[in-house]
Amino acid sequence: MYTAQQTAANPQPPGSPGAPELLVGMDQIGKVYPNGTIAVQQVNLQAGEGEFLCFVGPSGCGKSTMFNMIAGLTEPSTGQLSVLGTTPREARKQNEIAFVFQEHTLLPWAKLLDNVTMPLTLRGVPKKARNEEGERVLELVGLKDYRKVLPRQLSGGMKMRASIARALIARPKLLLMDEPFGALDEITRQTLQDELLGIWRQDQKMTVLFITHNVFEAVFLSTRVVVMTPRPGKISDIVPIEAPYPRTDEFRTTSEFGKYVRSITEVLNH
């Protein structure tokens, strides 16, 4: 099993000399719910600055539970978890973590600019400054011309772009994405994959952790693919994707891409 980043560009584990700064450290993490359900067990993982990790595994294997622990929304039952050198809750208080869910969670009565700037509004940022940031992130996701539009007037893909913009407005160091493209059609999904990689590559210090059930999506996006076992969720393998960026549609048709997909699928099926 690969437990450290082993790409051609950076073979060292996160946090070691010459390697990315360690952002997320999970040491023997476990989560048991009050009803006795063991969601995850003995999870060991390191994620470094600037990485893009995709998590794949069967439904109910604890992927979302793991993300909720990293985000500081729930506590591990066992083990040690650090995020940005502190506790997840403290990192979240410092606005260093952003979360994008499968559902867009936009406020239906608020115009797009107001939806996107909501995190800054809650922090008391003056209107002029937050609107400038809102314009910046809306332009980043291609929605600047829709800033005065209500969510019901947007397509599913546009709503997801808006959710990503809202997450990016606080300039987070860690972006957690829980199946954000799962409900979209394949053409829209691939378009957003391309756009997300473009945004991530612009901010080389932002780390993205991304849950998906789509192995093709995981291979296309990530520096490493984390493969989870059925419940209780454990990490069965971590597969480095050594294909260089930028990745285009051509990559999806290569034998290299197919080899990664087959390899990860075989791990999932065992």
MARGU-813187 format. One record per residue (C-alpha): residue number from 1; chain; x, y, z. Coordinates in pm, whole numbers, plus 32768, in hexadecimal, padded with zeros to 4 digits. Layout:
// MARGU-813187
+-----+------+------+------+------+
: pos : unit :    X :    Y :    Z :
+-----+------+------+------+------+
: NUM :    A :    X :    Y :    Z :
...
+-----+------+------+------+------+
//
This chain:
// MARGU-813187
+-----+------+------+------+------+
: pos : unit :    X :    Y :    Z :
+-----+------+------+------+------+
:   1 :    A : 8000 : 8000 : 8000 :
:   2 :    A : 807A : 815E : 7FAE :
:   3 :    A : 8069 : 8235 : 80E5 :
:   4 :    A : 812E : 8361 : 806A :
:   5 :    A : 8127 : 843C : 7F3A :
:   6 :    A : 81FA : 838A : 7E35 :
:   7 :    A : 81D2 : 8454 : 7CF8 :
:   8 :    A : 82EC : 8494 : 7C06 :
:   9 :    A : 82EE : 8601 : 7C6C :
:  10 :    A : 8304 : 85C2 : 7DE1 :
:  11 :    A : 8357 : 8467 : 7E67 :
:  12 :    A : 8378 : 84D2 : 7FD4 :
:  13 :    A : 8263 : 84B6 : 80D8 :
:  14 :    A : 81B5 : 8601 : 812E :
:  15 :    A : 8273 : 86BA : 8239 :
:  16 :    A : 83C9 : 8623 : 81EE :
:  17 :    A : 84EA : 86FF : 816E :
:  18 :    A : 84A1 : 8777 : 800C :
:  19 :    A : 833C : 86F1 : 8017 :
:  20 :    A : 81F1 : 87AD : 803F :
:  21 :    A : 8190 : 8837 : 8193 :
:  22 :    A : 80B6 : 8740 : 8251 :
:  23 :    A : 7F4E : 87BE : 8257 :
:  24 :    A : 7E8A : 868E : 82CE :
:  25 :    A : 7F14 : 857C : 83AD :
:  26 :    A : 7E40 : 844F : 8411 :
:  27 :    A : 7EDA : 8351 : 84FF :
:  28 :    A : 7E0C : 821B : 8553 :
:  29 :    A : 7CC7 : 82DD : 852D :
:  30 :    A : 7B85 : 8229 : 8585 :
:  31 :    A : 7A1B : 8293 : 85A6 :
:  32 :    A : 790E : 81D2 : 8661 :
:  33 :    A : 77AE : 8263 : 866D :
:  34 :    A : 76D7 : 8251 : 87A9 :
:  35 :    A : 7609 : 8133 : 8714 :
:  36 :    A : 7746 : 8062 : 86FA :
:  37 :    A : 777E : 808D : 8584 :
:  38 :    A : 78F1 : 8091 : 852F :
:  39 :    A : 790D : 818C : 8414 :
:  40 :    A : 7A88 : 8196 : 83E5 :
:  41 :    A : 7BA0 : 80D6 : 8487 :
:  42 :    A : 7D1B : 80F8 : 849C :
:  43 :    A : 7D3B : 8204 : 8390 :
:  44 :    A : 7E9B : 8285 : 8356 :
:  45 :    A : 7EC8 : 8397 : 8255 :
:  46 :    A : 7F99 : 84CA : 820D :
:  47 :    A : 7F39 : 85DC : 8118 :
:  48 :    A : 802E : 86EC : 80BA :
:  49 :    A : 800F : 8850 : 8041 :
:  50 :    A : 7FA4 : 8867 : 7ED6 :
:  51 :    A : 7F30 : 86FE : 7EB4 :
:  52 :    A : 7DEC : 868A : 7E13 :
:  53 :    A : 7D72 : 8548 : 7EB7 :
:  54 :    A : 7C3E : 848C : 7E3F :
:  55 :    A : 7B90 : 8391 : 7F22 :
:  56 :    A : 7AD4 : 826C : 7E89 :
:  57 :    A : 7A20 : 814A : 7F2C :
:  58 :    A : 78CC : 80A5 : 7F53 :
:  59 :    A : 77A6 : 8165 : 7FE3 :
:  60 :    A : 77A9 : 8169 : 815E :
:  61 :    A : 7921 : 8130 : 817E :
:  62 :    A : 7956 : 8269 : 824E :
:  63 :    A : 79DA : 8360 : 814D :
:  64 :    A : 78EB : 8475 : 81B5 :
:  65 :    A : 7925 : 8426 : 8324 :
:  66 :    A : 7A99 : 844F : 82ED :
:  67 :    A : 7A63 : 85A0 : 8244 :
:  68 :    A : 797F : 8613 : 8360 :
:  69 :    A : 7A95 : 85C3 : 8456 :
:  70 :    A : 7B97 : 867F : 8386 :
:  71 :    A : 7AAA : 87A9 : 8376 :
:  72 :    A : 7A7A : 87A6 : 84EE :
:  73 :    A : 7906 : 8757 : 84D4 :
:  74 :    A : 792B : 8617 : 85A1 :
:  75 :    A : 7A3B : 8585 : 867F :
:  76 :    A : 7B01 : 8444 : 8647 :
:  77 :    A : 7AC0 : 832F : 8744 :
:  78 :    A : 7C2B : 82BD : 873A :
:  79 :    A : 7D76 : 8333 : 86AD :
:  80 :    A : 7E19 : 8482 : 866B :
:  81 :    A : 7DA4 : 8579 : 8562 :
:  82 :    A : 7E51 : 86BF : 850A :
:  83 :    A : 7DF2 : 87C0 : 8404 :
:  84 :    A : 7EDE : 88DF : 83AF :
:  85 :    A : 7FA9 : 8892 : 84E5 :
:  86 :    A : 7E85 : 88B3 : 85D5 :
:  87 :    A : 7D34 : 8814 : 8621 :
:  88 :    A : 7C2E : 8806 : 850A :
:  89 :    A : 7B40 : 88E7 : 85CD :
:  90 :    A : 7C4D : 89ED : 8603 :
:  91 :    A : 7CAC : 89E0 : 8491 :
:  92 :    A : 7B3E : 8A12 : 8436 :
:  93 :    A : 7B21 : 8B3B : 8523 :
:  94 :    A : 7C48 : 8BD6 : 846F :
:  95 :    A : 7B89 : 8BB5 : 8324 :
:  96 :    A : 7C98 : 8AD6 : 8294 :
:  97 :    A : 7BA4 : 89C1 : 822F :
:  98 :    A : 7A8B : 89D3 : 8130 :
:  99 :    A : 798B : 88C4 : 80DF :
: 100 :    A : 78C8 : 8885 : 7F9C :
: 101 :    A : 77AA : 878C : 7FB4 :
: 102 :    A : 76F1 : 86CA : 7EA8 :
: 103 :    A : 75C5 : 87B0 : 7EDA :
: 104 :    A : 760D : 891C : 7E89 :
: 105 :    A : 7566 : 89A6 : 7FCA :
: 106 :    A : 7537 : 8B00 : 7F2F :
: 107 :    A : 743C : 8BE9 : 7FD3 :
: 108 :    A : 7313 : 8BF3 : 7EE0 :
: 109 :    A : 72AF : 8D5A : 7F32 :
: 110 :    A : 740D : 8DF0 : 7F11 :
: 111 :    A : 74B3 : 8E67 : 7DD0 :
: 112 :    A : 75E8 : 8DAB : 7D62 :
: 113 :    A : 76E2 : 8EB1 : 7DD7 :
: 114 :    A : 7641 : 8EB8 : 7F31 :
: 115 :    A : 7646 : 8D3B : 7F40 :
: 116 :    A : 77B4 : 8D2A : 7EE5 :
: 117 :    A : 781C : 8E3C : 7FD8 :
: 118 :    A : 7755 : 8DAA : 80FC :
: 119 :    A : 788E : 8D23 : 81B2 :
: 120 :    A : 7924 : 8E81 : 81AF :
: 121 :    A : 77DA : 8F1C : 821B :
: 122 :    A : 77D0 : 8E36 : 834A :
: 123 :    A : 7933 : 8EA0 : 83A1 :
: 124 :    A : 78D4 : 9010 : 8396 :
: 125 :    A : 79A3 : 906C : 8265 :
: 126 :    A : 7937 : 91C1 : 81DB :
: 127 :    A : 784E : 91B4 : 80AE :
: 128 :    A : 7941 : 9251 : 7FB5 :
: 129 :    A : 7A59 : 915E : 800B :
: 130 :    A : 797C : 902A : 8008 :
: 131 :    A : 78DA : 908C : 7EBE :
: 132 :    A : 7A31 : 90B6 : 7E22 :
: 133 :    A : 7A8D : 8F58 : 7E97 :
: 134 :    A : 793E : 8ED9 : 7E1A :
: 135 :    A : 797E : 8F67 : 7CC1 :
: 136 :    A : 7AD7 : 8EC5 : 7CC3 :
: 137 :    A : 7A5E : 8D65 : 7D0E :
: 138 :    A : 792E : 8D7F : 7C29 :
: 139 :    A : 7A17 : 8DDB : 7B0D :
: 140 :    A : 7AF4 : 8CB4 : 7B6E :
: 141 :    A : 79D1 : 8BC1 : 7B3D :
: 142 :    A : 7940 : 8C72 : 7A0D :
: 143 :    A : 780B : 8D06 : 7AB5 :
: 144 :    A : 785C : 8E77 : 7AD0 :
: 145 :    A : 7742 : 8ED4 : 79E1 :
: 146 :    A : 7646 : 8E1D : 7AC1 :
: 147 :    A : 7692 : 8ED4 : 7C07 :
: 148 :    A : 7530 : 8F68 : 7C1E :
: 149 :    A : 747D : 8E23 : 7BC9 :
: 150 :    A : 73BA : 8D4C : 7CC2 :
: 151 :    A : 741C : 8BDA : 7CE9 :
: 152 :    A : 72DB : 8B5C : 7C47 :
: 153 :    A : 7349 : 8C00 : 7B03 :
: 154 :    A : 748C : 8B37 : 7AF5 :
: 155 :    A : 74D1 : 89DD : 7A6A :
: 156 :    A : 7554 : 88C6 : 7B46 :
: 157 :    A : 76B5 : 88FB : 7ACC :
: 158 :    A : 76A2 : 8A72 : 7B0A :
: 159 :    A : 7623 : 8A37 : 7C6C :
: 160 :    A : 774D : 8956 : 7CAF :
: 161 :    A : 7838 : 8A5F : 7C23 :
: 162 :    A : 7798 : 8B54 : 7D15 :
: 163 :    A : 77D0 : 8A66 : 7E38 :
: 164 :    A : 793E : 8A47 : 7DD8 :
: 165 :    A : 795B : 8BC1 : 7DC0 :
: 166 :    A : 78C5 : 8BE8 : 7F1C :
: 167 :    A : 79C2 : 8AED : 7FA4 :
: 168 :    A : 7AE5 : 8BA1 : 7EFC :
: 169 :    A : 7A8B : 8CFF : 7F70 :
: 170 :    A : 7B37 : 8CD2 : 80C1 :
: 171 :    A : 7C76 : 8C5C : 800F :
: 172 :    A : 7C81 : 8B11 : 80D0 :
: 173 :    A : 7DBA : 8A3F : 80F1 :
: 174 :    A : 7CE8 : 8902 : 80F6 :
: 175 :    A : 7BBB : 88C5 : 8014 :
: 176 :    A : 7ADF : 8797 : 8064 :
: 177 :    A : 79F0 : 8726 : 7F50 :
: 178 :    A : 78F2 : 8613 : 7F94 :
: 179 :    A : 7875 : 858B : 7E45 :
: 180 :    A : 783A : 86E8 : 7DB9 :
: 181 :    A : 7802 : 8671 : 7C53 :
: 182 :    A : 773D : 8535 : 7CA0 :
: 183 :    A : 75E9 : 85B8 : 7C2F :
: 184 :    A : 7661 : 8657 : 7AEA :
: 185 :    A : 7655 : 85D1 : 7988 :
: 186 :    A : 779C : 854C : 78F9 :
: 187 :    A : 77E6 : 8672 : 7812 :
: 188 :    A : 77B2 : 8773 : 7928 :
: 189 :    A : 7876 : 8697 : 7A17 :
: 190 :    A : 79A6 : 8686 : 7933 :
: 191 :    A : 7997 : 87FD : 78F4 :
: 192 :    A : 7998 : 8843 : 7A6B :
: 193 :    A : 7AB6 : 874C : 7A9E :
: 194 :    A : 7B85 : 8816 : 79A6 :
: 195 :    A : 7B26 : 895E : 7A4C :
: 196 :    A : 7B6D : 88DD : 7BAA :
: 197 :    A : 7CC9 : 886B : 7B47 :
: 198 :    A : 7D06 : 89BF : 7AAB :
: 199 :    A : 7CA3 : 8A70 : 7BEF :
: 200 :    A : 7D72 : 8981 : 7CC4 :
: 201 :    A : 7EA6 : 89B0 : 7BEB :
: 202 :    A : 7E89 : 8B2B : 7C09 :
: 203 :    A : 7EA2 : 8B0C : 7D85 :
: 204 :    A : 7FC2 : 8A18 : 7DA8 :
: 205 :    A : 7FB2 : 8A1C : 7F24 :
: 206 :    A : 7E44 : 89B5 : 7F43 :
: 207 :    A : 7E0A : 8848 : 7F98 :
: 208 :    A : 7CD0 : 879D : 7F14 :
: 209 :    A : 7C35 : 8662 : 7FAB :
: 210 :    A : 7B22 : 85E1 : 7EC6 :
: 211 :    A : 7A26 : 84C4 : 7EF6 :
: 212 :    A : 799F : 8414 : 7DC2 :
: 213 :    A : 7909 : 82C6 : 7D5E :
: 214 :    A : 798F : 82F7 : 7BFE :
: 215 :    A : 7AE4 : 8254 : 7BC9 :
: 216 :    A : 7B11 : 8309 : 7A7B :
: 217 :    A : 7ADD : 8456 : 7B2B :
: 218 :    A : 7BD0 : 83F9 : 7C40 :
: 219 :    A : 7CE5 : 839B : 7B4C :
: 220 :    A : 7CB5 : 84D5 : 7A7B :
: 221 :    A : 7CBF : 85C6 : 7BA1 :
: 222 :    A : 7DAC : 8549 : 7CA6 :
: 223 :    A : 7F17 : 8534 : 7D07 :
: 224 :    A : 7EB8 : 8403 : 7DD9 :
: 225 :    A : 7D82 : 8329 : 7DEF :
: 226 :    A : 7D27 : 82A6 : 7F49 :
: 227 :    A : 7C66 : 815C : 7F31 :
: 228 :    A : 7B83 : 8105 : 8057 :
: 229 :    A : 7AFF : 7FB1 : 80C5 :
: 230 :    A : 7991 : 7F68 : 811C :
: 231 :    A : 7925 : 7FC1 : 827F :
: 232 :    A : 79D7 : 7FD7 : 8365 :
: 233 :    A : 7A92 : 80BC : 8278 :
: 234 :    A : 7C08 : 808C : 8260 :
: 235 :    A : 7D02 : 80F7 : 8158 :
: 236 :    A : 7D4E : 7FCB : 807F :
: 237 :    A : 7E39 : 8080 : 7F8E :
: 238 :    A : 7EB8 : 81D6 : 7F2B :
: 239 :    A : 7F0A : 81EC : 7DBA :
: 240 :    A : 7FE5 : 8309 : 7D35 :
: 241 :    A : 7F71 : 8393 : 7BE6 :
: 242 :    A : 80B6 : 83FC : 7B43 :
: 243 :    A : 8027 : 8495 : 7A06 :
: 244 :    A : 8095 : 8601 : 79E5 :
: 245 :    A : 7FB1 : 8731 : 79F2 :
: 246 :    A : 7F07 : 87D2 : 793E :
: 247 :    A : 7E2E : 86A6 : 78EC :
: 248 :    A : 7D53 : 86BA : 77B7 :
: 249 :    A : 7C4A : 85E3 : 7712 :
: 250 :    A : 7D67 : 8530 : 7661 :
: 251 :    A : 7DDA : 84A1 : 77AE :
: 252 :    A : 7C89 : 83F8 : 77D8 :
: 253 :    A : 7CC8 : 832D : 7699 :
: 254 :    A : 7E2B : 82BB : 76E7 :
: 255 :    A : 7E97 : 815D : 774B :
: 256 :    A : 7F33 : 81F7 : 7882 :
: 257 :    A : 7DDF : 827C : 78F0 :
: 258 :    A : 7D3D : 812B : 78AF :
: 259 :    A : 7E4C : 8078 : 7973 :
: 260 :    A : 7E0F : 8154 : 7AA5 :
: 261 :    A : 7C96 : 811F : 7A8C :
: 262 :    A : 7CBE : 7FA3 : 7A77 :
: 263 :    A : 7DB4 : 7F9C : 7B97 :
: 264 :    A : 7CD2 : 8062 : 7C82 :
: 265 :    A : 7B9C : 7FA1 : 7C15 :
: 266 :    A : 7C4C : 7E58 : 7C65 :
: 267 :    A : 7C9C : 7ED5 : 7DC5 :
: 268 :    A : 7B31 : 7F3E : 7DF6 :
: 269 :    A : 7AB2 : 7DE9 : 7D85 :
: 270 :    A : 7B88 : 7D22 : 7E78 :
+-----+------+------+------+------+
//
